[in-house]
Every structure is written in C-alpha cells, then in structure tokens.
C-alpha cells in the first residue's frame, strides 16, 4: 500500500524557518510530480509549490522568493524549505504525489500543521 508520510511542521515565530518533508513508501514503479498544498479552515486547498521528476518547479505567487521545493528521488522524498514565514502561512500543509502502480494516481499525505506566531 502506497503512503505519503509528512514531517517537520510545528510552531515558529514570524520571520523564522521550517522544513517539511514527505516520503513515499510502499510498492510502486515511479513517482511523477510531487507537490505541497495548504488549506485554511473553510477554504479550498491551494497549491503552494510543485516539482516534476526532472526538477522543474512551480510556486504560488504568495510564496515565491520565500519557499523552496526540492526532492531526492533516491529517497522518494520531497521537501519544502519555508523561510521568512508570516502569520498568514499558518495552515495545514499537505503533500501530494503522482505515483505509478499500474497507471499514475494521486496520493495525499495526512497533513502537518504549521503555526507562525507574530
């Protein structure tokens, strides 16, 4: 069974940094695009950043210049380095990955809370 397990959330002061990690486990052939989304209460889940299997990245305008997404294909892991954090970054962050078992299918992590205090 394929799973995405996230870690690295927590409480940080405004201006600080956090690094989120998400590792895929289980039996699969390959991983395509991986990404991070976030969702505030009562709002739709929104893309924060994504990275293709060959390293092309995409960022939401709200995090450009502050967040960096990267991946280690050997470890089946995607990272989100979050710098210059703001109180409005306080939400639950979800990892997402397109994983091939037979065909590609989207998987989600369980979510990790990030809280930025002012």
N, C-alpha and C positions, 0 to 999 in steps of 0.2 A: 504494500500500500504506500502510495506516494504521500509524503507530508512535507510541509514547509514549516520550519521552526524558527521563530524570531527571538532575538535577544537584544539587550542594550538600551531599552527605554528607561525612563526614570525622571527624577526631578533635577532641574538645573536652573541657575539664575540667568536672567536676561543677559545676553552677550556671551554666554558660555557655549560649550560644545558637547555633543553627544554623538556616538557612533552606533548605528543599528546594524545588526547582522541578520541574515536569513539563509538557512541552509536547507537544501532539498535532500530528502532521504527516501529510500525505497528502491524499487527496481524500475528502471526506465532506460530508454535509448539515448535521449539527449534533452537538453534544455535550450529553449529559444530565448525570446526576450524575457527579461526579468525587470521588475519594477517595484516602486513603493507608492502607495496611495495613502490618503488620510481622510478621516471622516469625523466631522464635528457632530455633536448631538443634533438631530433634526435636519441634517443636511446630507446632500449626496456625497458619496465617496468621490474624491478627486485625485487625479494623477499628480504626484509630486515629481517623480523622475523615473526614467526607464533606460535600460541599456540592452542592446542587442547582443547576440552571441559573439559578434565580431567587434564589440566595443563602442558602437555608435550610441551616443547619449541624447536624451531629450529631457528638458526641465520645464516645470511650470514657471511662469514669469515671477511669481511671488518668492521663489527660492533661488533663482539664478544668481550666481555670484556668492551664495552662502552655503549651499548644499552641493555635495559631490557624490555621485553614484559610481560604484565600481563593482567588479565581480572577479572571482577567482574560479575559473572553470574547472580546475583540478579538484577544488573543494566543493563544487556545486553551491557556491555561496555568493550572495550579493550583499553589498554594504551600502550604507547611506551615512556619509560623514556630514553632520549638521553643525555649522558654525554660525556665529553671530545670531544665536537663537533669540526669538522675540516671544512675548507672551501669546501672541496670536498663532504661534506654532503649536500651542497646547491642544492636542487632539490625540486620537488613537491612530497609529500608523500600521498599515497592513502591507505585507509582502505579497507579491504576485509573480507567477512564473508560468510560461507556456512549456509544458513538459510532454515529451513524446513517449507514449507507451505503445500504442499502435499508431494512432494519429495524435496530433498535438491537442492538448486540453489545458484549460486554465486552472490553476490551483491557487489557493489563498492561504496565507498564514493566519494565526489566531488573533493577531493584533497585539501591539505593545503600546502602552500609554507613555506619552511624552508630556511633561508638565514643565512650563517655563515660568518662573516667578519673576515679578517685576521689582 
